[in-house]
Amino acid sequence: MARSTAEGGLLMTETSFRPLDLYQLVASKASLGAQSLTVLSFLDAIFTRDQRGLILTGFLDGLKIRDRVGMSYRSLVGVFVLGWTLAFITAAALHLWLPYTHGANYMYSYTYRGNPLWALQDNVAAIEGLGADLRTTGGLFFGVGIFVTTGLVILRMLYWWWPLHPLGYALSASWTLIVFWFPVLIAWGIKTPLLRYSGIRQYQRFRPFFLGMVFGEFSMAVVWSLISWAANVPAPFFPWP
């Protein structure tokens, strides 16, 4: 997913596809036992429930920036380690201070009343030994996905004009495209005629303008969040991905 973010140019890629989903292709979750499923539920909630925050994505972006500015890899490793350490300490402190200060039930519901519960709710029937969750058609669909993706990769390698990218197929049913499909459509509608009728030089001239629009939206979200925090009022709605 980190590579698809870097290669495809999306702001994020996200999927809730987990190792347990592969296991269900050949056996029922209940066969793992209540103890194993309980542990896996916590691991799902912590590591694989929501994968938009992969730090590897930022690392790949940093490596690309390094190529442009000529920074040494050794210096970049120090920056990565320092940034990860500061981010971890800051995030851990805030996630302890904010819920205990303002009350988690009055804050963003997904963070405190959604994600921590869903993994356990998904497995509760199997933990209690109820129902059969063996996905008999899962193997077939899994094979179809491999076949179609491989075909798209080969066609893209053989024919330069082939318009369909395998990343689009892989991410078509993900949360990423649910929230980004319209901006992607607008960007495609502007970029395609701009490249075709004006050429690469005009495209490069306009690129800072559109990049500034993206930065502008993020900046306004931060500014209004700070204003709301200072005034102790709810922040206005922004289309958070």
N, C-alpha and C positions, 0 to 999 in steps of 0.2 A: 504493500500500500504506500509505503514511503516513496518507492521508485515511481509508482503511478502518479503520485502528487508532483514529483519533480519532473517527470517526463511529459505528463499530460497537461501540466500547467494549472490544474485546479487548486483552489485554496486548501482543500482537504480531500481526503478519501476516507470512507468509513464503511465498515461492515461488521456484523456481529457473527460472522462465521467462526466457529470455535472447534477445537479438537474433538469435543464431545459430539459434535455433529457428524464427524467422520466415523466415530464409534457406532453411532446409531444406524449406519449403513449396513452393518453386519450383525449387530446384536442390540438387545434392548438395554436401555439405561438401568433398568431395575436389576439387571444381572451384575452390576458393579457393587451393589450393596448400599445400605443406608449410610454407613460411615464414609465410604469413598465419595458418594454423591454429595454429602454435606461439605466435605473438604473442597471438592471440585466447584461447588456453588460459590464458595467464598473466593476461590481463585478466578472464577468467571467474572464475578462482580468487580474484582480488583484489577485484573489484567486484560480481559478480553471482552468485557461487556460493551464498552464504548472505546473504539480505537482511534478516535479523531486526534487524540493528544500524543501521537507517537513522536518521541523526540528524535528518532532517526530521520524524520522528514526535515527538521531543522538542520541536522548534520549534513544532509545531502545538499541543501541550499547553501550552507556555509562552504562546502567544498567547491560548489560552482562559483561562488563569490571569490574564493581563493584563486581560482583560475584566472579571473579577470584582473585582480589587483596584484597577483604575483606573490602572495604571502606564503611563507614556508609551512609545510605540514606540521612541523614540530611546534611552531607557535600556535597553530590552529588547535592542536590537541589541548594546550593549556587553556585556551579560551573556552573550548567545549567543557572541560572539566570544571572550570570556575563558574561558567554559566549554569551548568546542571546543578552544581552544589548550592549556589545562591537561590535558584528557582525552587529546589526541593525544600530548603529551609523556610523560604518565604511562604510557599504553598502550604506546607505542613502547619506552620504557625497560624496562618489565616483560617485554615479549615478547623482548627481547634478553637480559635478566638471567636470567629463570627457566629457559629451555631450556639455557643454557650452565652454569647452576649446578646444576640438578637432573637434566638430561638430558631431551630432548624425548620420547624413546621411553618414558619412565616417567610421562609426564604425559597429559593428556586426549587420547585418540587421534584424535578428530575434528579437533582443531585442528592437530596436527602430522603425523599419518599418514593422514588422510582427505581433508579439503578440499583441501590443496595438490596431491594426486595425482589426484583424480577428474577434474578438467577435462582434464588431459593424457590420462588413460586413456580418457575419452569420445571423444577425437579421434585416438587413436593409429592406428586402422585407416584413417581417412581420410588422415592424414599419410603413411602408407605406401602409399596408393593402393589399399587393399584394400576390397572390398565396396561396395555401393551403398546409401547412406543417405537417398535421396530418399523423403520421406514422401508417398506418393501419396494417402493418405486424409486427410492432415493438413489440407489446405485445406477439405475437407468438414466436418471436426469444428470447425475454426476458425470457419467460417461458422455452424454450428449454435450454437456458444457465443455469437457476436455476436447471433444472432436471439433466443435464449432470454433472454440478459441484457437486451436492449432491451425485450423483452416484459415482463419483471419490473419494469423501471424504469417503464414506462408504466402498468402495472396498479397499482403502488404510488402513482403520482401521481394516478390517476383514482379509486381506491377506498381510503378511509381504513382499511377493515377488512381489506385484503389482507394476509395473514400472512407471505408469503414475501419475504424481502429479497434483492435482487440480490447483495449482498455474500456472503450464505450460499452462493449458487450458485457464485460466483467462487472462494471459498475452500474449497469442500467437499472438494476433493482435495488440499489443501495440508497441510504439516506442522503448521500451526497447529491445525487441527481434529483431527488425529490425536492430539495431546497434550491438547487443551482441550475435546474434545467432551463429556466427562462433567461437568466443572465448569460448562460452559455449560448442559447439561441440568438440573443441579441448580439453577443460578441461575434458569433459566426456570421450573422447577417451583415455586420459592418466590416469585418476583416476580409471576407471573401471578395467582395467587389473592390475593396481598397487595394488588395494585392493584385487582382486581375487587371484593373484599369489604370492604376496609378503606379504600380511597381513597388519593389522592396524599399526604395529610398523614401517614398512618401509614407509607407507603413512605419518605418523607423522614426520618421519625424513626428508622427501622431502617437507613437507608443508612450512617451512620457505623459501625455495628456490623459490617456485612459488609465495609466498606472496611478496618476494623481487622483483620479476619481475614486479608485479603490482605497487609497490611503486616506482620502478625505472622509469617506464613510466610516472607516475605522477610527479616525481621529475624533469625529463628532460623537461616536459612541463612547469613547473614553472621556471626552470633555463633559458630556451630559451626565455620565456616571459619577464623575468627580463632583459636579455641581449638586447632584442629588444626594451624594454622600455628605457633603458639607452642610446642606440644608436639611438633612435627615428626612427626605421625602422619597417616595418610590421613583425609580429611574423610568424614563419614557421607554416605550417599546422600540426595540431595534430588531431587525430580522437576524437574530443570532443563529448561526448554522449549527 
